[in-house]
Amino acid sequence: MVQAVINIDENTNRVLNIVKAKFGLKDKSHAINIVVNEYEENFLEPQLRPEYISKLKRIKKQKGIHFKNLGELKKHIENI
């Protein structure tokens, strides 16, 4: 675990106190972790997330279905 001394403004302090109270956390470091995790899930570009890379690797391993013509593709889609 990394320790850091940070300077935050009053509004940020209030928000952290609200998050801390809402989730019943012991200290503000846990509140910061929750806020950062939420930011990561909602705002970071997907290619920066490790889950995205593992998903891409799974997709690359999948085998495609080959069709001789559009009729076979259409028949396959209608049966799904």
C-alpha positions in Angstrom: 0.0 0.0 0.0 1.3 3.5 -0.9 1.0 6.3 1.5 0.7 9.9 0.4 0.1 13.3 1.9 -2.3 15.3 -0.2 -3.8 18.8 -0.2 -7.5 19.0 -1.0 -10.0 21.9 -1.0 -13.0 22.1 1.3 -15.5 20.9 -1.3 -13.4 17.8 -2.0 -13.2 17.2 1.7 -17.0 17.4 2.1 -17.5 15.0 -0.8 -15.1 12.5 0.7 -16.9 12.8 4.1 -20.2 12.1 2.3 -18.7 9.0 0.6 -17.2 7.9 3.8 -20.5 8.2 5.7 -22.6 6.7 2.9 -20.5 3.5 2.7 -19.7 3.4 6.5 -15.9 3.6 5.9 -13.3 4.1 8.6 -11.2 6.7 6.9 -11.0 8.9 3.9 -8.4 6.7 2.2 -11.2 4.2 1.7 -13.4 6.9 0.3 -10.7 8.0 -2.1 -10.4 4.4 -3.3 -14.1 4.2 -4.0 -14.1 7.5 -5.9 -11.1 6.5 -8.0 -12.5 3.0 -8.8 -15.8 4.6 -9.9 -13.8 7.0 -12.1 -11.9 4.2 -13.6 -15.0 2.2 -14.5 -16.9 5.1 -16.0 -14.4 7.5 -17.5 -11.1 5.8 -18.4 -10.8 4.7 -22.0 -11.5 1.0 -22.2 -8.1 0.2 -23.8 -6.5 1.3 -20.6 -8.3 -1.2 -18.5 -6.9 -4.7 -18.0 -10.3 -6.3 -18.4 -10.4 -4.8 -21.9 -7.1 -6.5 -22.9 -8.3 -9.9 -21.5 -11.6 -9.5 -23.4 -9.7 -8.8 -26.6 -7.5 -11.9 -26.1 -10.6 -14.0 -25.6 -12.2 -12.6 -28.8 -9.0 -13.3 -30.8 -9.1 -17.0 -29.7 -12.7 -17.5 -31.0 -13.2 -19.2 -34.3 -15.5 -17.6 -36.8 -18.2 -19.3 -38.9 -17.5 -19.5 -42.6 -20.4 -19.0 -45.1 -20.2 -19.8 -48.8 -22.7 -17.1 -49.7 -25.1 -14.6 -48.3 -28.0 -17.1 -48.4 -26.2 -19.3 -45.9 -25.5 -16.3 -43.6 -29.2 -15.2 -43.8 -30.4 -18.7 -43.0 -28.0 -18.8 -40.0 -29.2 -15.5 -38.7 -32.9 -16.4 -39.1 -32.3 -19.6 -37.0 -30.8 -17.7 -34.1 
